[in-house]
Amino acid sequence: MKSRLLLWLLSVCLLLTYSCSRKPQSTLLIQNGDLLFVGLPYDYTLGDSTDMSSAITVATGEDSGINYIHVAILEVDDNDSVWVIDATLKHGVDRYPFSTFLCDFTLDDGSYPQLDVMRLKDNTKAADYVANAKTYCGRAYDLYFLPNNDEQYCSELVRNAYRNDTSSYIFSQAPMNFQAPDGTFPPYWVYLFKLIDQPIPQGEMGTNPNSMSKEPCLMKVTSLVNGEVRTEN
């Protein structure tokens, strides 16, 4: 009887030791198919009036608060690794690790812009939307900001990837604005469209991250502090 009791106590001790030595599991703040919006203050400038981010901020921003200059699709694979699918000048349309995304969007002072995660209120088809987005990988960035070509800009990629079963769009379009509040065009847009010998597509139907973030089908989930996509239990 004593030997059985000792054996039972030893087993309990070993179980407790194992349980206490286990590290808490890391919990993802995000889900597959979430959208990541990159935000900057309306009056933020990189110190270069020909910078694209500054031009987007001036053209699509509001009088106060945060203005979204970019939107990306988040993919969570079977191993809980986080990937980004988006359209940028640097990568074109591509899929790459979240750590690469953070490096690309690190500000001059080493901090990150505001990173807000939003999710479809009906997220049941998220895997399908992510799969759709992957089919665009390898395409070039759409410098023309026009809907009827193979190239994609960031919010255009999201709109094209997030379609329902009848292939109709979840996200809407609106006339695009490239003008600053005073009605002038930021130097970046003037330079870019002169370079590609195209008129600025002011008023053409399209999308932008700022308008997309306000779509009624989305809800804000969280803001990523220091770029962290995980939290400890």
Helices and strands as residue ranges (DSSP letters): H 2-21, E 26-28, E 35-41, H 52-60, E 66-76, E 82-88, E 92-97, H 98-104, E 114-120, H 126-134, H 154-161, E 174-175, H 187-195, E 205-206, H 209-212, E 218-223, G 225-227, E 230-232
